[in-house]
Amino acid sequence: MPYRTETDSLGTLDIPGDALYGIHTARAMKNFDLAGRRVSVRLWRAYGWVKLACARVNHDLGLWQNHPDRIQALYQACEEMIRGDLDAWNLTDALQGGAGTSTNMNVNEVLANRALLILGESPGRYDLISPIDHVNRHQSTNDTYPTALRIALLQGLREVEASLVRLQESFQRKEQETAHIVKTGRTELQDAALITLGREMSAYAEAFSRDRWRVFKCFERLRVVNLGGTAIGTGCGAPRTYIFRVTDTLRELTGLPLARAENLVDCTQNADVFAETSGILRTCAVSLLKVATDLRLLSSGPDAGLAEIRLQPLQAGSSIMPAKVNPVIPEAVSQAAMRVMGNDQVIATAAAMGNLELNPFMPLIAEAMLESIELLRGACDAFAARCVDGMAGNTDRCRSLAENTMAVALALVPALGYDRVTELVKLARDRKMSLKSLIIGEGILDENTWERLTSAEAVCRLGFPDDTPA
């Protein structure tokens, strides 16, 4: 048959005979086309875990006790969804009304029809396996959707954490490689004091170490789920045994440290945990944007800029300017960071717009959060592999700038005093010569003393020795 007819409370629709979706998905496909992209694959696959856990508990409570082939078919369909085998049937738009009901029903219909095919039956034989009475048994969109989202986020955050570790370690390697390179440190983009390139790299590594720790702490917030709370967190329509067992089963299946919320009503109506987690992701984006901007500045030139570091050339930078190469990875990372920061504002607004017992804007929260996770993971991986790993310090350039700027003045204060160094800086500028040339030429300090005061060891030392005259 080319088509089958399905019925809901609004009427009937013709559905392609071999389609794994049904009438609810068909209506959603017609009603929602705002984003122009489907629900995140992460969320779709995470839903498979939720439905598998629910099916197992329902079977233990008596579902299909006389039809083991049906429950096994549903188990197999859920496992296929988890693996990604059913991704092609993820058909609802990312932005949809109904707090995610369209996605939940898309999942229910696909799992029911796939299970029917496994049994050798035709799609639509809902008297055997029903999307609502069987696949969605003792469930609501309002507890399954947020639970699936938490699973997707926890899985994604593990990847972000691993990517942050990779980026942190990349900067730590650069810290070791460039520890000997003395350069000009700058505050407010003005020459300030000597530092080493290695110390700058160490600061970047520390920033991403903190981001890694913050991301790890998000697990404590997201592990608490409202599965079993059904429509508004009261568990209406579900047996008590099911409510007590379903989260434990989901935890065993996923290997994630999931726990049932003590207050299912709170966990159903309030979305502040997503806003909190998004704030952590935004903070990571802040670090990425800051460091990417620094690397663009430090690599500027290469002839008329700072050029204190060299970035690996990846592609031609201009269709008209010969030999131009741009810092494309820091620029791409910056754009990803800006998008994550924007998503955070979207998530905060959506979380605040929940009303009474439910937040209807969960699809927007899900779309923005899962996009932020993908962006951060990809940005960290690209930053490490295609920028930081191939970055090198320009030793000669750093030395030249350090010796010919007045940033070196602070290093001389312990030996000559603040007022004396100030006078020498003014004199060097009047004579249009470097401070080093003036001081050594006038015999104020010898070459060895200058090198000792401005060495990488002296620059990195925490203060000067207590017995040094101030």
C-alpha positions in Angstrom: 0.0 0.0 0.0 1.4 3.4 -0.9 -0.3 5.1 2.0 -1.9 4.2 5.3 -4.4 6.3 7.2 -3.8 7.3 10.8 -6.2 9.0 13.2 -5.8 11.4 16.1 -8.1 13.7 18.0 -8.0 16.2 15.2 -8.9 13.9 12.4 -7.1 11.7 9.9 -4.0 11.9 7.7 -2.5 9.8 4.9 1.0 8.6 5.8 3.4 7.0 3.4 2.9 3.3 3.9 6.6 2.5 4.6 7.2 5.5 6.8 8.3 5.0 10.4 6.7 8.2 11.5 3.0 8.7 12.1 0.3 11.3 12.3 1.7 13.3 15.2 5.1 13.7 13.4 3.4 14.5 10.2 1.5 17.4 11.8 4.7 18.7 13.4 6.5 18.6 10.1 3.7 20.7 8.6 3.5 23.1 11.5 7.1 23.8 12.4 9.8 24.9 10.0 11.3 27.8 11.9 14.9 26.7 12.4 15.2 24.8 9.2 17.2 22.1 10.9 16.1 19.0 12.9 16.4 18.3 16.6 19.9 17.7 17.7 21.1 14.2 17.0 22.5 14.1 20.6 19.0 14.6 22.0 17.4 12.2 19.5 19.8 9.4 20.4 19.6 10.2 24.2 15.8 9.7 23.9 16.5 6.1 22.9 18.1 5.5 26.4 15.0 7.0 28.1 12.5 4.9 26.1 14.6 1.7 26.7 14.7 2.3 30.4 10.9 2.9 30.5 10.2 -0.2 28.4 12.3 -2.4 30.7 10.5 -1.2 33.9 7.1 -1.5 32.2 7.9 -5.0 31.1 8.9 -5.9 34.7 5.5 -4.5 35.8 3.6 -6.7 33.3 3.7 -5.1 29.9 3.5 -7.8 27.2 4.3 -10.6 29.6 2.6 -13.0 27.1 4.3 -11.4 24.1 8.1 -11.5 24.7 8.7 -10.9 21.0 7.1 -7.5 21.1 9.1 -6.2 24.1 12.3 -7.6 22.5 11.5 -5.8 19.3 11.0 -2.6 21.2 14.3 -3.1 23.0 16.0 -3.6 19.6 14.4 -0.5 18.2 15.6 1.6 21.1 19.1 0.3 20.8 19.1 1.2 17.1 18.0 4.7 18.0 20.9 4.9 20.5 23.4 3.8 17.9 22.1 6.3 15.3 20.6 3.8 13.0 17.3 5.7 13.1 18.7 9.2 12.6 17.0 9.6 9.2 13.6 9.5 10.9 14.4 12.4 13.2 12.0 14.8 11.4 10.8 17.5 13.7 12.2 21.1 13.5 14.5 22.1 16.4 12.2 25.0 17.3 8.7 23.8 18.1 5.8 24.6 20.3 4.5 22.2 22.9 7.5 21.9 25.2 9.0 19.1 23.0 5.8 17.0 22.5 6.4 16.8 18.8 9.9 15.3 19.4 8.6 12.9 22.0 5.9 11.7 19.6 8.3 11.5 16.7 10.4 9.2 18.9 7.4 7.1 20.0 6.1 6.6 16.5 9.5 5.7 15.0 10.2 3.2 17.8 6.8 1.6 17.5 6.9 1.3 13.7 10.5 0.1 13.7 9.6 -2.6 16.3 6.7 -3.6 14.1 9.0 -4.1 11.1 11.3 -6.2 13.3 8.3 -8.4 14.0 7.6 -8.7 10.3 4.5 -6.5 10.6 3.6 -3.4 8.6 4.0 0.1 10.1 0.8 1.5 11.6 -0.3 -1.8 13.3 -0.7 0.1 16.5 -3.0 -2.6 17.9 0.2 -4.6 18.4 2.6 -1.9 19.4 1.2 1.6 20.1 3.3 4.8 20.1 1.3 6.1 23.1 -0.1 3.1 25.0 3.1 1.1 24.8 6.2 3.1 23.9 5.0 6.2 25.9 3.5 4.1 28.7 3.6 5.9 32.1 5.4 8.8 30.5 4.9 12.4 29.5 6.9 14.7 27.3 7.4 16.8 30.4 9.6 14.2 32.2 11.1 12.4 29.2 12.3 15.4 27.2 14.2 17.1 30.1 15.7 13.7 31.0 16.8 13.0 27.5 18.3 16.5 27.3 20.3 15.9 30.5 21.7 12.7 29.1 22.7 14.4 25.9 24.3 17.2 27.9 26.2 14.9 30.2 27.5 12.9 27.3 28.5 16.1 25.4 30.1 17.7 28.5 32.4 14.7 28.8 33.6 15.4 25.3 34.0 19.1 26.1 36.0 18.3 29.2 38.3 16.0 27.2 38.8 18.7 24.6 39.7 21.2 27.3 42.2 18.8 28.7 43.8 18.5 25.2 43.9 22.3 24.9 45.3 22.8 28.4 48.1 20.3 27.7 48.9 21.9 24.4 49.5 25.2 26.2 51.5 23.5 28.9 53.8 22.1 26.2 54.2 25.6 24.8 55.0 26.9 28.3 57.9 24.4 28.4 59.1 25.2 24.9 59.1 29.0 25.3 60.2 29.3 29.0 63.5 30.8 27.9 62.1 33.5 25.7 62.1 36.9 27.4 59.6 39.4 25.9 57.8 42.6 26.6 54.8 42.3 28.8 52.0 44.8 28.2 49.1 46.3 30.2 46.4 48.3 28.4 48.3 47.5 25.2 51.2 49.6 26.4 54.7 48.3 27.2 54.8 47.4 30.9 57.4 45.0 32.2 59.4 42.0 31.0 57.9 38.5 31.1 58.6 35.3 29.3 56.5 33.8 26.6 56.4 30.7 28.7 54.7 32.5 31.5 52.1 33.9 29.1 51.4 30.4 27.9 51.1 29.1 31.5 48.4 31.6 32.2 46.4 30.4 29.2 46.8 26.8 30.4 45.6 27.7 33.9 42.5 29.4 32.5 41.5 26.3 30.6 42.3 24.2 33.6 39.7 26.2 35.6 37.2 25.8 32.7 37.8 22.0 32.8 37.0 22.0 36.5 33.9 24.1 36.0 32.6 21.8 33.3 33.2 18.8 35.5 31.2 20.3 38.3 28.2 20.6 35.9 27.6 16.9 36.3 26.4 17.4 39.8 23.7 19.8 38.6 22.6 17.8 35.5 22.5 14.3 37.0 19.2 15.0 38.8 16.3 14.0 36.6 12.5 14.2 36.8 11.8 10.9 35.0 8.7 9.4 36.6 7.2 12.8 37.4 5.0 12.5 34.2 3.0 15.7 33.4 3.7 18.1 36.2 6.0 16.2 38.6 3.3 14.5 40.7 3.6 11.2 38.9 0.0 11.2 37.8 -0.8 8.2 35.6 2.2 6.1 36.6 2.4 3.4 39.3 4.6 4.2 42.3 6.9 1.2 41.7 7.6 2.5 38.2 8.5 5.9 39.5 10.9 4.5 42.1 12.6 2.1 39.6 12.8 3.9 36.3 15.7 6.3 37.1 17.7 3.5 38.6 17.3 1.5 35.4 18.2 4.5 33.3 21.4 5.0 35.4 22.4 1.3 34.9 21.8 1.4 31.2 23.7 4.7 30.5 26.4 4.4 33.0 25.7 8.0 34.0 25.4 9.0 37.6 21.7 9.8 37.3 19.5 10.4 40.4 15.7 11.0 40.8 14.9 14.5 42.0 13.7 14.6 45.5 11.1 17.2 44.4 9.8 16.1 41.0 7.5 19.2 40.7 10.5 21.5 41.1 12.6 19.6 38.6 9.7 19.6 36.1 8.8 23.3 36.2 12.2 25.0 36.8 14.9 25.2 34.2 17.5 27.2 36.3 20.0 24.3 36.1 20.2 24.7 32.4 20.9 28.5 32.8 23.5 27.7 35.4 25.2 25.2 33.2 25.0 27.5 30.2 26.8 30.1 32.4 29.7 27.7 32.8 29.8 27.2 29.0 29.7 30.9 28.5 32.7 31.3 30.9 34.6 28.8 28.8 33.8 30.8 25.7 35.1 33.9 27.5 38.4 32.2 28.0 38.6 31.0 24.4 37.8 34.5 23.1 40.3 36.2 25.3 43.1 33.8 24.4 42.3 33.7 20.7 42.4 37.5 20.6 45.8 37.4 22.4 47.2 35.0 19.9 46.0 37.1 17.0 47.6 40.1 18.5 50.9 38.4 19.3 51.1 37.0 15.8 50.2 40.3 14.1 52.4 41.4 11.2 54.4 39.5 10.4 56.5 42.6 9.4 54.6 45.6 10.7 53.1 44.0 13.9 54.2 42.4 17.1 55.1 39.1 15.5 56.3 37.6 18.8 54.8 34.3 17.9 54.4 32.5 14.6 51.2 30.6 13.8 51.2 27.7 11.4 50.1 28.9 7.9 47.0 27.0 6.9 45.6 28.7 3.8 46.0 31.7 1.6 44.6 34.8 3.3 43.6 37.0 0.4 42.3 36.7 -3.2 44.1 40.0 -4.1 47.0 40.5 -1.7 49.9 38.1 -2.5 51.4 35.9 0.2 49.0 37.1 2.9 48.2 34.6 5.6 45.6 35.1 8.2 45.1 33.7 11.8 42.1 31.8 10.6 41.8 29.3 13.5 41.8 32.0 16.3 39.3 33.9 14.2 37.1 30.8 13.9 37.4 30.0 17.6 36.5 33.6 18.4 33.3 33.3 16.4 32.3 30.0 18.1 32.9 31.7 21.4 30.7 34.7 20.5 27.9 32.3 19.5 28.1 30.4 22.8 28.0 33.7 24.7 24.9 34.7 22.7 23.3 31.3 23.3 23.7 31.9 27.0 21.5 34.9 26.9 18.9 33.0 24.9 19.0 30.2 27.5 18.7 32.5 30.4 15.7 34.2 28.8 14.0 30.9 27.9 14.6 29.5 31.4 13.1 32.7 33.0 10.0 32.5 30.7 8.7 29.2 32.2 5.1 29.5 33.6 3.8 27.7 36.6 4.3 23.9 36.3 6.2 23.8 33.0 8.6 25.6 30.8 7.3 25.5 27.3 10.6 26.7 25.8 12.6 23.6 26.5 13.2 23.0 22.7 14.9 26.4 22.5 17.0 25.6 25.6 17.9 22.2 24.2 18.9 23.6 20.8 21.0 26.4 22.2 22.8 24.3 24.9 23.6 21.4 22.6 24.8 23.8 19.9 27.1 25.5 22.5 28.5 22.1 23.5 29.3 21.2 19.9 30.8 24.6 19.3 33.0 24.5 22.4 34.2 20.9 21.7 35.0 21.8 18.1 36.7 25.1 19.0 38.9 23.5 21.7 39.9 20.7 19.4 40.7 23.0 16.4 42.5 25.5 18.6 44.8 22.8 20.0 45.4 20.8 16.9 45.6 23.5 14.2 46.9 26.5 16.1 48.6 26.0 19.5 50.4 22.7 18.6 52.0 24.4 15.6 52.7 27.7 17.2 56.3 28.8 17.8 57.9 31.7 19.6 59.9 34.3 17.6 62.9 34.5 19.9 64.8 37.2 17.9 61.8 39.4 17.6 60.9 39.1 21.3 64.5 39.9 22.3 64.7 42.9 20.0 61.4 44.4 21.3 62.4 43.7 24.9 65.8 45.4 24.5 64.4 48.4 22.6 61.3 49.2 24.6 61.2 50.7 28.1 59.5 47.7 29.5 62.9 46.6 30.6 63.1 49.5 33.0 61.3 47.7 35.9 63.9 44.9 35.8 66.6 47.5 36.6 64.8 49.1 39.6 66.3 46.7 42.2 69.8 47.7 41.1 69.5 51.4 40.3 66.3 52.6 42.0 63.1 54.0 40.6 64.1 57.6 40.3 67.4 56.8 38.6 65.8 54.5 36.1 63.2 57.1 35.3 65.9 59.6 34.5 67.7 57.1 32.3 64.5 56.2 30.4 63.9 59.9 29.6 67.5 60.3 28.5 67.4 57.3 26.3 64.2 58.6 24.6 65.8 62.1 24.2 68.8 60.5 22.5 66.7 58.1 20.5 68.6 55.1 21.7 67.8 51.9 23.6 68.0 51.9 27.3 70.4 49.0 27.1 72.8 50.9 24.8 72.7 53.9 27.1 73.3 52.1 30.3 76.1 49.9 29.1 77.6 52.6 26.9 77.8 55.0 29.9 79.2 52.2 32.1 76.3 52.4 34.5 76.0 48.6 34.4 78.2 46.0 32.6 76.9 43.4 30.1 76.9 40.6 32.6 74.8 42.5 35.2 72.4 43.6 32.5 71.9 40.0 31.3 71.5 38.8 34.9 68.8 41.4 35.7 66.9 40.7 32.4 67.3 37.0 32.1 64.4 34.6 31.9 65.2 33.4 35.4 65.2 36.9 36.9 62.0 37.8 35.0 60.2 34.7 36.2 61.4 34.9 39.8 58.7 35.9 42.3 60.0 39.3 43.3 63.7 40.0 43.9 65.8 38.5 46.7 65.3 40.1 50.1 69.0 41.1 50.4 68.8 43.2 47.1 68.9 46.9 47.9 65.6 48.6 46.9 
